[in-house]
Amino acid sequence: MKSIRMKLIISFLIVILFCTGLSTYNYYSLKSMNNQTDEIVSKELPLLMSNENLAFNIAQSIALSRAYILYGDEFYKSEFEKNITLGKKMQEDILKYDPSPEVKGLIEKSNEWQRMVSEEVFNTYDGGYEGLAEGILTNKVEPIANELIKSFKELSKTRQEGILADGNDILNSGKTSQIIGISVAIAALIIGLAIASFTAEAISRPVKKMVKRMNAIANGELSSEVMTTKSKDEIGQLIRAINTMNTSLSSMVKQMVNVSDHVSNQSEELTQYADEVMAGSQQIATTMDELSRGAEEQAHASSSLNETMSQFAQEIMLVVGSGEDIKVQAESMLKMTDDGSQYMEKSISKMEDINGKMKHSLNLVKGLDSKTNNISELVKVIKEIAEQTNLLALNAAIEAARAGEHGRGFAVVADEVRKLAEQVSHSITDITSFVTDIQNESRLVVASLDEGYQFVHEGTDQIQTTGQTFENIKNTIDQVGTKIEEMATSLYNVLDNTRTINESIENIASVSEESAAAIEQVSATAQQSGSSMDEVSRSAKTLEDNAAKLNTLIQQFKL
């Protein structure tokens, strides 16, 4: 990767993907559990109750038809017809939830049985053939009714087993969701901390190294070893730029030392020449040739020194340009650090969104727990129906006992009704246990999601800490920029002094030319020659002072 920005984006994208995956998995897992629970509450339980009630309705219809045949009381026939109407309503409810061929066949058989009771048994009895009607009821109608009751019982048992299987699936889904949720939350927290630590260390370590080097350069230490890096991002580019600046400064200072020594030597020679000229003004005639040669050599040396100082000024300008480039790089890095801070703020916002989704998932599971409480209420209603059925069967048995021999068949039906009520009671007990298990597992899932919610909250705090680290990095880069500006100011001061030296050298060259002309005209005016030598002496003194200032500036650097 060649960009700090891409490193930050990819690092935070990994953490966000982990958290998004966890939220998505929890959402679909809870949605599946809710669908299965709704299936049980809205379809399977009503079907189970309808099957049980229809079986009880058939048994009650048998008892009422038997009572009508035994006693001839129209009340029992009327109750039978009401019971048949209620049974048809139950049949419609069953077909609404389960229109399977098996259920349709049982309902058609039940309708056929009802027709046989009405047309064959009751019509025969009403025609005065009581014995024949009782025989049809006992030998033909009751076996079909018992078979229907048995079939509906088996269908109820199948429904009950299906409810238990769906419940086990919900429990298994809850356990799986709990394990995966905790695992992914822990993994996301660990990976997020690792990425944040690695990214902060990868940025802060080279920045500290650069700050240390820039402080050393600002203090004049140019002899440090070259910083090495394999990074190709903005930090690596800045390290290489600092190395280049350090090398350029070192080379420039070395050239400044040579130029300063040369200027110092030339100024000493020039002072000596001027003193000799002024002291030997009376011997001008005899030393004219020697002084002329000295003036020519001085002019040549001044010209050479002027060229050297011009080259030196160009080198300083290059170093100043390098300093400006480094400043631009530092400003670019500061901008990228600001971008990193903005991405960090976006990551904090995403973590807060994930925090809200985890809280929403927790509320959904609590809603599931509320639905299981509704199932418990339905089970209580079924239990009350079973108890009333048992009481009705007991009353029917008492009535059959009072009827004696004629009530024996009715007693058999009453016993079947009692057994059916007991089976319903046992089924209710099993369902109650199953619903209790679902409630317990729902509470465990609530606790697990609450724990995952805490993990996400801790991850949010860690990302905020990383954001503070980026703020510290930004402040450090600001300090680097300040040091670079101070160094540029020092270089501009050196450039100004160099220009002053160039002006002094040009003055020396001009004075040397004037001295040569004065030597040629010395025979005309000795006073003019003395004045020129005095000016040369002052220029040499100025040059010597400037050379001393230059040496003072150079001594601030350690090569």
NORKARA-V341158 format. One line per field, one symbol per residue. phi: phi as a letter, one per 30 degrees, with the letter a starting at -180 (. if undefined). A space follows every 50 residues. Layout:
BEGIN
phi->???
END
This chain:
BEGIN
phi->.cbdededdddddddddeddddddddddddddddddddddddbddedddd dddddddddddeddddddddciddedddddddddddddddddddddcbdd eddddddddddddddddddddddddddjcdddddddddccddeddddddd dddddddddddddddddddddddddddddddddddddddddddddddddd ddcddddddddddddddddjdccddddcacdcdddddddddddddddddd dddddddddddddddddddddddddddddcddcdddcedddddddddddd ddddddddddddddddddddddddddddddddddddddeedddddddddd ddddeddddddddddddddddddddedddddddddddddddddddddddd dddiddcddddddddddddedddddddddddedddddddddddddedddd ddddeddddddddddddddddddddddedddddddddddddddddddddd ddddddddddddddddddddceddbddddddddddddddddddddddddd ddddddccc
END
